[in-house]
Amino acid sequence: MKLIFLGSGGGRWVTITQRLKTGGFRIHGSANIHIDPGPGALVGLRENRISPLKTDAVLVTHCHPDHYNDAEVLIEAMSKGMTKHKGFLGGSKSVLDGIKALGPAISDYHKTKLNGIALLEPGKTFKVGNLKVETLKTKHSDPSCVGLKFYFDEGVLTYTSDTEYFEGIEEEYADSRIIIFNIIRPKSDRIPWHLCVNDAIRIAQKIKPELAIMHHFGMKMLGLEESEAMRMMKEAGVRTIPAMDGLRMRIDKSNIEI
């Protein structure tokens, strides 16, 4: 199984300025899955010499542009230019149907060309091919936002998506071999609806994953990614790395190769 990060940035100002790329990340295994394809996902695929046509599923955790912007174009790629019924889409309620002022992010036209669509709600499971995926609770400004837990033979990979710390969050991430933390700010510099590094340390201390990946950096994290990852590793006692634009990882049952 491979992890490929097409962007490590997030939040409005990093997205607007593109100080870091915001194309989301991909999992290549029994199926090729693109998660949260924000602005630049298609450009990132080209830069990394990955054909968007080789996409089996797109998962969008909530209806903010840094997570959904390029999703419709990826649907067009999966469906071979809208000529075939092909590909799978998973999206939150806001992404698929809209909630108040949010969304929908995917047109009815694009939905007609997919082989499968799943409404992502906390506590539910669905399958992408043979891969089991569980949707997790979050606490975010988009109330339908979900985290994701992937049950691979190589171990459980968890993605927090955007959330602030809440009571019970550790139970959501339990038994994870790898956790991808969306961390918008360093140290204890909290803003509503998002994790800071100290929140991730608190979670990692309890879960003890084999690897923690810091991801989705806001403007105040710029230049601090490496030092904050080292601090998290020391304080949580968990191997920690910052995601980088273009980072590739290979994961098997006994090894995580970066």
Secondary structure, DSSP 8 states (H G I E B T S, - for coil): -EEEEEE-B-SHHHHHHTSS-EEEEEEESSSEEEE---TTHHHHHHHTT--TTS--EEEE-SSSHHHHTTHHHHHHHHTTTTTS---EEEEEHHHHT-BTTB---S-HHHHTT-SEEEEE-TT-EEEETTEEEEEE----SSTT--EEEEEETTEEEEE--S----TTHHHHHTT-SEEEEEEEESTT---TTSEEHHHHHHHHHHH--SEEEEE-B-GGGTTTHHHHHHHHHHHH-S-EEE--TT-EEEE-SS-EE-
